[in-house]
Structures are given as C-alpha cells and as structure tokens.
Amino acid sequence: MNAMFTFIVVIQVLSALTIIGLVLLQHGKGADMGAAFGSGASGSLFGATGSSNFLSKSTAIAAAVFFIATLALAFVGNKRAPASGGVMENLPVAPAVTAPAAPAANAPAAPTAPAAGAGQANQIPK
C-alpha cells in the first residue's frame, strides 16, 4: 500500500508541475492587443491562434489527472488501522515494586530511636 501511495503522490506532483508550465505558456486576454502593435506575441510556438486550443485542452487534461490523483490520495490515505485504546497503552511496563522481606529470625534487630515526645504526635501545634 505504501508503494501505491508513493506512486499516486508522484503522479500528482508531475501533473501539478505540468499545469504550472502549461498555464505559464498560455497567453492572457490582453495578449492580442500586444500582438496588434508588433510586440512579438503573435510569433508563438504554435502560431497566432493554434496555441490556445492545444494548451487549453492540455491544461484541462492535466487538471483532470491532478483531480483524480487527489481523490485517490484521499481514498488511500483514509484507510487507517483500527483505533487502539489510547496513547498510554504504548508506554513500557514498569517493573512491579515488591515488599521487603521479613527479617530473618537469627538476624540482629535494627536499633530503634527513642520515642521522644511520642505522646504529642496527635496534638495540633500552636
């Protein structure tokens, strides 16, 4: 599917460049006025009147190819994989924290600190 997507993109880019070139080659509506005064616009590649029909038809064909390629890209690009649960599912699993083991019976007990002020633990400070 990736190769087909790439092929359609290449077709679309080529048709877009073709449209740009053909539009730049065409004469505007005011070109006939310039040809009447000898500006050289009548000496075009296809003659004074033959270029408009050929370039117009070529532009229309390139525009149709561009339009079809755009629809094909929309159709191919719209086929997505089924939605997953969310972004959080892709996170790595953290290792579970285990509770410390109970001290062994013959191991010496850790010294405890004397409970200074143990009776004041539940009182509100003033």
C-alpha positions as CSV (number, residue, x, y, z in Angstrom):
1,M,0.0,0.0,0.0
2,N,2.9,2.3,0.6
3,A,4.2,1.9,-3.0
4,M,0.7,2.8,-4.3
5,F,0.6,5.9,-2.1
6,T,4.1,6.9,-3.4
7,F,3.1,6.3,-7.0
8,I,-0.1,8.5,-6.6
9,V,2.0,11.3,-5.0
10,V,4.4,11.2,-7.9
11,I,1.6,11.4,-10.4
12,Q,0.1,14.3,-8.5
13,V,3.3,16.3,-8.4
14,L,4.0,15.7,-12.1
15,S,0.5,16.8,-13.0
16,A,0.8,19.9,-10.8
17,L,4.1,20.8,-12.5
18,T,2.5,20.2,-15.9
19,I,-0.4,22.5,-15.0
20,I,2.1,25.2,-13.9
21,G,4.1,25.0,-17.1
22,L,1.0,25.0,-19.3
23,V,-0.6,28.0,-17.6
24,L,2.6,29.9,-17.9
25,L,2.8,29.2,-21.6
26,Q,-0.7,30.4,-22.3
27,H,-1.5,33.9,-23.4
28,G,-3.6,36.2,-21.3
29,K,-6.7,38.0,-22.6
30,G,-4.6,41.1,-23.3
31,A,-2.0,39.4,-25.4
32,D,-4.0,40.0,-28.6
33,M,-3.7,43.7,-28.1
34,G,0.1,43.5,-27.8
35,A,0.3,41.4,-31.0
36,A,-1.6,44.1,-32.9
37,F,1.2,46.6,-32.1
38,G,4.1,44.2,-33.0
39,S,5.3,43.1,-29.6
40,G,6.1,39.6,-30.9
41,A,3.3,37.8,-29.1
42,S,1.9,36.5,-32.4
43,G,5.2,34.6,-33.1
44,S,4.4,31.9,-30.6
45,L,5.4,28.2,-30.9
46,F,2.0,27.1,-32.3
47,G,1.2,30.2,-34.3
48,A,-1.1,33.1,-33.6
49,T,-4.3,31.2,-32.9
50,G,-3.3,27.5,-32.7
51,S,-1.8,27.6,-29.3
52,S,-4.9,28.4,-27.3
53,N,-6.8,25.3,-28.2
54,F,-3.9,22.9,-27.7
55,L,-2.7,24.5,-24.4
56,S,-6.3,24.8,-23.1
57,K,-7.0,21.1,-23.8
58,S,-3.7,20.0,-22.4
59,T,-4.3,22.1,-19.2
60,A,-7.8,20.5,-18.9
61,I,-6.3,17.0,-19.1
62,A,-3.6,17.8,-16.6
63,A,-6.2,19.3,-14.2
64,A,-8.3,16.2,-14.6
65,V,-5.3,13.9,-13.8
66,F,-4.5,16.1,-10.8
67,F,-8.1,15.9,-9.6
68,I,-8.2,12.1,-9.9
69,A,-4.8,11.8,-8.1
70,T,-6.1,14.0,-5.3
71,L,-9.2,11.8,-4.9
72,A,-7.1,8.7,-5.0
73,L,-4.8,10.1,-2.3
74,A,-7.8,10.9,-0.1
75,F,-9.2,7.4,-0.6
76,V,-5.9,5.6,0.1
77,G,-4.9,7.9,3.0
78,N,-8.3,7.5,4.7
79,K,-7.8,3.8,5.3
80,R,-6.3,3.7,8.8
81,A,-5.6,0.9,11.2
82,P,-8.3,0.3,13.8
83,A,-8.1,2.7,16.7
84,S,-6.3,1.4,19.8
85,G,-7.2,2.2,23.4
86,G,-5.0,5.2,23.6
87,V,-1.5,6.6,23.9
88,M,-1.0,5.2,27.4
89,E,-1.1,1.6,26.0
90,N,2.2,2.2,24.2
91,L,4.2,3.0,27.3
92,P,6.7,0.5,28.6
93,V,5.6,-1.6,31.6
94,A,7.3,-0.5,34.8
95,P,8.6,-3.4,37.0
96,A,6.4,-4.2,39.9
97,V,7.7,-3.0,43.3
98,T,7.9,-5.9,45.8
99,A,7.5,-5.5,49.5
100,P,10.7,-6.1,51.5
101,A,11.0,-9.5,53.0
102,A,10.6,-10.0,56.7
103,P,13.8,-10.0,58.7
104,A,15.3,-13.4,59.4
105,A,14.8,-14.9,62.9
106,N,18.5,-15.2,63.7
107,A,19.4,-11.7,62.3
108,P,20.1,-8.9,64.8
109,A,17.3,-6.4,65.1
110,A,17.9,-2.9,63.9
111,P,18.3,-0.3,66.7
112,T,15.3,1.9,67.1
113,A,15.3,5.5,68.0
114,P,13.8,6.5,71.4
115,A,10.4,7.9,71.0
116,A,10.9,11.5,72.2
117,G,7.5,13.2,72.5
118,A,5.6,10.2,71.4
119,G,2.5,11.5,73.3
120,Q,2.4,14.7,71.3
121,A,2.0,13.1,67.8
122,N,-1.7,13.6,67.7
123,Q,-1.8,17.2,69.0
124,I,-2.2,20.3,66.9
125,P,0.8,22.6,67.1
126,K,0.1,26.1,68.4
